[in-house]
Amino acid sequence: MKKIKLDIVGLSYSQTQSGAYALVLGEVNGRRRLPIIIGGSEAQAIAVEIEKMTPTRPLTHDLFKSFALSFHINVQEVIIYNLVDGIFYAKLICSDGEHLHEIDARTSDAVALAVRFECPIHTYEFILATAGIMIEGNDFVFLENIDPNTAEDKPEATPQGYSSFSVEELKEKLQQALLEEAYEKAVKIRDELSKRKSS
């Protein structure tokens, strides 16, 4: 299966859920984006390394790196290899110089380690096709075409989700959420669309 390289293109605070962040990975030399909701401590771990800040004491991911390097183990690659019920699955490809080992990891932890080991992040086409969001020009749109004939007078989603909206309305709301950089909301709408597509 062909791997697609990703870069970190954004990390933003959730407007709707306290303590949650949206990590946005972008297809290298492409227009698709993969938004992933992560926790606050994982977002901090990624941001600290991207901004090249030095904490007074090592964070957990810094400790992991020091531990691994002490035993001559290097993380060579991170692969986001599966998506089940809205949960992304990742693995670390590690080398001790002689053997390669695959280690299961949460995607947020895997990305935090990828920035520390300066290794590439990859995923597969089926994941981008399922959960990716395409940028058209300067705007975000869902991978399928958006029908402009949508109702504006329907109330916003209830706590139960977006089940009362039509597919066309959901696509319009997804586009609006992305324009507002409300990535968590966009993920929920994307998941509802994916659920309908598979049913």
Secondary structure, 3 states (H helix, E strand, C coil): CCEEEEEEEEEEECCCCCCEEEEEEEECCCCEEEEEEEEHHHHHHHHHHHCCCCCCCCCHHHHHHHHHHHCCCEEEEEEEEEEECCEEEEEEEEECCCCEEEEEEEHHHHHHHHHHHCCCEEEEHHHHHHHCEEEECCEEEECCCCCCCCCCCCCCCECCECCCCCHHHHHHHHHHHHHCCCHHHHHHHHHHHHHHHHC
